[in-house]
Amino acid sequence: MPYAGRIAYGGTIVGPPAETTWLRLVHRVDPRDGEHELRAATSRDGREWVHGGVWTLPAGADVRVGLVSMGGAGATARFGYFRLHRR
């Protein structure tokens, strides 16, 4: 999101990593004000999930999703698959 003339990326820690970590991103539009709410959840086994904070974007925002690994030196990320579901 633009902030003070620059692009700002909000961060939040979700759950502990594992050799394989599942990631879910849930998007909903608040019916009261049209704001976009995005929430991440991670799982170490694909069954039990740890939910993180909620990012809120203004109504009418152009919501885009991308994956990036930011694990630091020596970390390697491989994304096995990426699916989008619409309810």
Order of alpha helices (4+ residues) and beta strands (2+ residues): beta-beta-beta-beta-beta
